[in-house]
Amino acid sequence: MPAAVVMIIFVICLVIAIPVSISLGIASVLPGALDPSFTASATYVIRSMLGGLDSFPLLAVPMFVLSGIIMARGGISRKLFDIFAFFMGKRTAGMPCAVIVTCLFYGAISGSGPATVAAVGSMTIPILIEMGYDKTFSTAVVAVVGGLGVIIPPSIPFIMYGSASGASVSDLFIAGIIPGLLIGALLMIYAWLYCKKHGEDQEKKLVMVNELHSRGFLKVLKDSSLALLSPVIILGCIYSGIASPTEAAVISVFYALIISLFVYRSIKLKDIWGILVESIRTYTPILFILAASIAFSRVLTLMQVPQAVSDWILTHFTNPIVLLLVINIFLLIVGMVMDTTPAILILTPILLPIVTEIGMDPIHFGVMMVVNLAVGFVTPPIGVNLFVASSLSEIPLMKIAAKAMPMIIYFLFALVLITFIPAISLVLL
């Protein structure tokens, strides 16, 4: 069966709303079912699915999912927001900027964009609205900044890319720090310009800021210190060599559990079962997509699709700048219509040989790829962050997307810098 037919069948399955994991399974099995001489029989596909999941680095994913849910239930996001609001609240756009920094820190705990939007947004959107900020603007800020949850380490998509490419997950985590901070800084600049143009209700804003200041710096710092230490402990264990990313993910689970149960006392022992059930429900769809994506990528490799696509692109686009622009546009389109996990697992074997042919570092490409797909979190029709933010604020998805468009432009500007200035990603390595 021609590779083009397999891809068309896969796209048709997606269009008629067959779940991604099942669509990938169908596309993986068809070549062997219709051509008995083809290496990838149904048995091979099943073995690939099970064998692909037998990976120590991938164990970090369910652990970070569980850790993020524990911290969301434990009110960690509110503790983080309070300390940043204490210092930034009185300044122009101080509160939206405090939300942005909170998302950066929470992303360094959960490793997930939608989890960051849900945990931070459920708490900060009502606060921003109460202080007089436009409801749609407040929701759009959280939706867009939540995308940084997959760029700031630890990042679940970086773990997926490391699994698909063989690149060091620890190096990917390090490489994501400056790009994440760069995008966060650009979004803070936009928030400042927006508030300068549209103004702020200083009276309402100062009510909350003064309440925080009345508690005193030491009291606010004491309440927030353990929350602030979360990403420091997680990333410190990885970068110091004490623990691998997977081991650090397990440490984050126990750390979140201990401070939520015994220090903040924001969850009780009886809540743990519900948290475990929620984490399983969150991770199980990812697990099936992951297994099917691994099998599909191996089938495509046997059909020599990566080599064919690589040869075609390198033949038609010889200029490295044009080639990278074409790949960026392609990834942006993919991010709009496909979830991050299958996109990374399917496209990495295809695109990585192309960029390495022009001398691009695999770590640099991994960062570029994840930043591209992070934009897909806030672009219809699959923008997961938009759906989460819409459910929190009850604002129509397209209205949030329209308000988010200027911030997406800032995001894309950062993407151009990250693509063509390798040092932004690689300087810390």
Phi, psi and omega in degrees: 000131179298146181298325180299322179295319178300315181294321179295317178298318178299314180296318179299318178301318179293318182297323181270018170071025170286134181308147186304315183298319179290321177300317178295320179296316179299312181295331180285323186278328187305312183303317180288327181290322183271344180226095184302338181279348181288139186300321187277081175284174178301322178296318179298318181298315180296317178298320179296319180298313182288319180293324180295330180279346180280069187222124180298315179301326182291342177296340179294331185297304179297331179291318177291325175299312180296315179300316180298320181291320178299316182290327176294314179294329183276003177074023181298322183298323179293322178298318179296315183298320183301316183291322179287323177294326179302315184275326189256346192302324185281345182280164175300130182061022183299318182289312174301323179292325177296324177295318180298314180294323177299318177297322178299314181291319181292325175298329178283000176251314189268329182072013185227135177293304180301323178295321178295316179298315182294314185288314183279319184295319182299334181264319189271329181301312177299325180294314179297319179296318180298330180273006173097004178283149179302134185297317181292320177298314180300317181291319181295321179301311181295320181298315183288313183293333176302334177298338178290345178299339179260359179254314176293130180289153356283141186235127178298315177300327176295323177297318179296316180296319178299322178294321184281332187253342185084003179287155180291124179294322178298318178295321178297319178300314180297317182295336182278350186294302184294316175303319179296317178294322178299311180295318177301318180296318179296321179291328175292323176298317178298316180300319179297314179297319180298315182289329174297319183285315187262350179078168179225152175276091186300323183297312180294322182295318184290338178301311181288319182297317180294327178295320177295317181292330179293334177286339179089148184299316184296322179294314179296317180295319179299317180293329187260349190300317182291327175293319179294330181285342184306302180293330179297315180293314182299308183285327179298321178297322181288309188285337178276351180086004179293322184217152172283167177305322180293315179294323178295326178296320177294319177301319181297325178296311181293322179297313180299319182294316183294312183288329179286323182280314193251338181260297179281337182052039181270346172230158179245166181304324181292342180280343187296321180300315179297323178294318178296318179297316180296320180293322177295317178296328179285318187277330185304313177300322178298320181299313181293319178297317180300311181298314182292325179294320179297315179297317182297318181295326178289323176296316178298323179295317178297328178277002179061032178294314180304316181295319181295315180294318179300313180298318182294315182293315181293334177285320186269339180231094184269338179280122182303323181294313179297319180300314180293323177296318179296316180296319178299314180298318179299314181294324177297319179293316179300317180298334179285333188241356183222145177294156187299315185299305179295327179299314180294313185291329180278317190272335181302311178297337181276314188272331184300316178299330181292312184286328177291333177297329180262012173089016181277135179292135180302326177293315178300317179295322178300317178296314179301318182295314182293321177297317176304309184289335176296328176298327179296340177295337184237023176236131177297159004267351186258004186307096186299319180300325179296318180296317180295313181296321178296320179292331179284323187252349183061030174260137180305141185305315184292331178291320176295317181299319180296318180291331181280347187304315178300324179291325177296325177297319176297319178301316182291326176298317177297322179299319178298316179298316181296323181293315189258359174237088185303331183299333180301323180270327193256354187297330182275351182278000000 
